[in-house]
Amino acid sequence: MLLPNYHAISASRLRHWKSVFICLLACSSLLLSTSSWALASDRQQPLEIAANSAELNEGEGFSIYTGNVIITQGTMVIEASSVKVTFNDDGIQTMLATDGPHDGLAYMRQQSEPTGDGQIDIMKVWGKSIDYQINTEYLTILGNAKLIQRGNEFSGHTILFDRPKDNVKATGGEGKRVKMIFLPKSN
């Protein structure tokens, strides 16, 4: 009696899952357009920071805010237990928000530019830490990371979001898996 070769079956399954993964990546690329997320006018608005305590070190180029920190600039809002802001002569470079009032997670939201059909969306992000690189509009979300954009959800241990390129990379971490939920396209 001839039995199927186990290695041939495993290789076949691997090719199948590799194809499924590539298909998922292609679908997610199609769902994410190249439009910029942040409202251009947000950067022209004043940055307001409220916290229980603050430390400003102009010589080293950083400030640290702790205790119920709320940062707003236009439509952008960051809520966290602690936020470290780095800056130089060109202005603010980074904001690192850690922990927060949302089940122990830091939180960020920002309204998008309207689409061609006038639709407005709000990006929402949660994580143990949210590192926002201002000039490159790059977000690194670590620990129970979750990103919602255009109703689509990404969750995992780590999410890297390149906002100008609308490129999302997620990893499950510690034997866990990434979870993605895509909404069907409405007519």
N, C-alpha and C positions, 0 to 999 in steps of 0.2 A: 504494500500500500504506500502510495506517495503522499507525504505530508508537505504542506506549504512551508517554504523557507521562512523561518521566523524573522531573520534579518531583512528579507525582502519586504515582508509585511510592515515591519517597523520603519523602514526607509520610506515606504509608500505613505504610511500615516504621517511621518515627519514632513514629507513634501506637501501633503494635504493641509496640515496645520500651518505650514509656512505660507501656502497660498492663501489660506483664510486670513492670516495675520496681514499679509501684503494687501489683500482686498480691504480689510478694515482700515489700514493706514490710508489707502487711496480714497475710501469713502469719507474719512474724516478730513482729508485735504480738500475734497470737493465741498464739504459742508462749511468749511472755514474760508471765508473770502479774504481778499488782501486789503480790505478797508481797515483804516486805523481805528482802534477802539476808543481811545481817550478823546474827549472833546478838546479841540484845539484851544478853546477859550479858557479851559480849566487852568492852564499854565499861566494865564494872565491874571488870575484871581489871587487875592492874598491867601497865604497859608496860615491857618489858625490852629494852634495847639493848646489843648486844655489837659492838665494832668494834676495829680496830687503833689508832685515834686519835680524839679527840673535842675539839671546841671549843664552849664554852658562852658565849653573850653574852646575859645576862639583860637588860641595859640596852636592847639592840636587839630582843630577843625572838626569838632563833633559836639553834639549835645545829646543828653540822655533824659528821657521823660519817663516817670514811673507812676503807677497808680491810676487806674481808670483813664488811660490816655485816649483822647479823641482828637484826630487830626482831620481837618476839612480843607479842601481847596476846590472851589467850584463844586462839581458833582462828585468829586472823589472824597470818600470817607474811610478812615482807618481807625479801628477800635482795637486796643490791646492793653495788656498789663504794663508793658514796657516798650518803648520805641527809642532806638538809637538813630540819630540823624547825622550824616557826615556831609561836610560842605567844604568848598574852597572859594577862591576869588570869583569863580564862574557861577557859584550858587550851590544849591543842594545837589548832592551826588547820589546818596542812597538813603533809604529809610528801612530799618530792620525792626519789624514789629514781632514781639514774642508773647505767647500766651494771651489770654484775654477772657472777656465775659461770655463768650459763646461756647459753652461746655469746655472751657479751658483753652479755647483756640482764639488766635488773632483773626481779625476779619477786615476785609477791604471790599469796597464796591465803587464802581464808577460807571457813569452813563457813556454810551457809545455815540459816535457821530451818527446822525440819521442816515439810513440807507437810501437808495434811489427812490424807493416807494414811500419814503417818509417814516419808516419803522425805526423806533428807538428801542434800544435794549440796555439792560444794566448787567455788567459783569460783576459776579460775586465770587469771593475767594475766602477760604478758611484754611488755617493750618497752625501747628504749634509755633512755626515762625514763617513770616512772609518777608522776603528780602526783595525790595523794589529798587531796581537800578533806574534812576530817573531819566537820564539822557538817552539810554538805549531802550527804555520801556520794557525791561526784562524782569519777569517775576520768577523767583525761586520759592516754592512753597514746600515746606518740610513738615512731616508728622501729621497724620490724619488729614492729608491735603485734599482739598476739594475745590473745583473750579466749575462755575456755571456760566456759560455764555450762549446767547441765543437759545436758551432753554436746554441746551445740551449739557450733560454733566460728565465730568471726569473726576475720578477719585483714586487715591493710592497713597503710598507713603511719601512719594516725591512727585511734584509736578513742576516742570519748567515751561514757562509761557513767554514766548517771544511775541509781544503784542503787535509790532509793526508787520511782522511776517505771518501773524495768526498761526503760529506753529506751537503745538502743545506736545510735550513729551512727558510720559508718566511711567513710574515704576512702582511695583507693589511693595517690595522690601520685606525682609524677614519672612520669607515663605508665603507671603500674601500676594494676591493678584490685583491688577488694575481693573477698575470698573468704569465702563463708558456707557452712557445712555444717550442715544441720538433720537431726536424728535423727527417724525415723518415730515416731509416737506408739505406745507399747506398750499393750496391753490388760491 
